[in-house]
Amino acid sequence: MAEASRSPALQKAWDSALTLAKAPSNEEKLDMYAYGKIADQKDINGTAKPGMFDMVGKAKYNHWKKLVDEGVTPEQAEAKYIELVETLKGKYGTK
């Protein structure tokens, strides 16, 4: 389901990411996750930190927090997300 705040361009990239023929690398997935969260204007301070045994959740949270701490704005995150998905479509192709 689309987020109310997503622009048509971001929604298109979001949907395109689901059609990649091959799974992106873990680092690419972390970038997609973090940029997506910031672009959707999710509040990291209102999100519970993952438990100590949730390694994947912890990696996702920490990457998101890193970008927030670097001052990435929702507009920048949207542009980065769209650019990343376009790059991944060229790298991995689509179904």
PEWO-V379831 format. One record per residue. N is the residue number from 1. PSI is psi in radians with two decimals (none if undefined). Layout:
BEGIN
n=N psi=PSI
n=N psi=PSI
END
This chain:
BEGIN
n=1 psi=2.39
n=2 psi=2.50
n=3 psi=2.55
n=4 psi=-0.55
n=5 psi=-0.09
n=6 psi=2.31
n=7 psi=2.80
n=8 psi=-0.65
n=9 psi=-0.72
n=10 psi=-0.73
n=11 psi=-0.69
n=12 psi=-0.78
n=13 psi=-0.70
n=14 psi=-0.82
n=15 psi=-0.66
n=16 psi=-0.61
n=17 psi=-0.49
n=18 psi=-0.19
n=19 psi=0.17
n=20 psi=2.40
n=21 psi=-0.47
n=22 psi=2.59
n=23 psi=2.37
n=24 psi=2.90
n=25 psi=2.88
n=26 psi=-0.71
n=27 psi=-0.71
n=28 psi=-0.70
n=29 psi=-0.71
n=30 psi=-0.73
n=31 psi=-0.79
n=32 psi=-0.79
n=33 psi=-0.92
n=34 psi=-0.80
n=35 psi=-0.65
n=36 psi=-0.76
n=37 psi=-0.78
n=38 psi=-0.76
n=39 psi=-0.62
n=40 psi=0.04
n=41 psi=0.67
n=42 psi=2.50
n=43 psi=1.96
n=44 psi=-0.53
n=45 psi=-0.38
n=46 psi=0.12
n=47 psi=2.28
n=48 psi=2.45
n=49 psi=2.48
n=50 psi=2.72
n=51 psi=2.88
n=52 psi=-0.37
n=53 psi=-0.03
n=54 psi=1.38
n=55 psi=-0.72
n=56 psi=-0.84
n=57 psi=-0.69
n=58 psi=-0.75
n=59 psi=-0.75
n=60 psi=-0.82
n=61 psi=-0.82
n=62 psi=-0.66
n=63 psi=-0.75
n=64 psi=-0.85
n=65 psi=-0.70
n=66 psi=-0.82
n=67 psi=-0.66
n=68 psi=-0.78
n=69 psi=-0.49
n=70 psi=-0.14
n=71 psi=0.37
n=72 psi=2.19
n=73 psi=2.83
n=74 psi=-0.64
n=75 psi=-0.74
n=76 psi=-0.73
n=77 psi=-0.69
n=78 psi=-0.80
n=79 psi=-0.74
n=80 psi=-0.71
n=81 psi=-0.84
n=82 psi=-0.77
n=83 psi=-0.76
n=84 psi=-0.79
n=85 psi=-0.71
n=86 psi=-0.72
n=87 psi=-0.76
n=88 psi=-0.63
n=89 psi=-0.70
n=90 psi=-0.62
n=91 psi=-0.77
n=92 psi=-0.27
n=93 psi=3.09
n=94 psi=2.81
n=95 psi=none
END
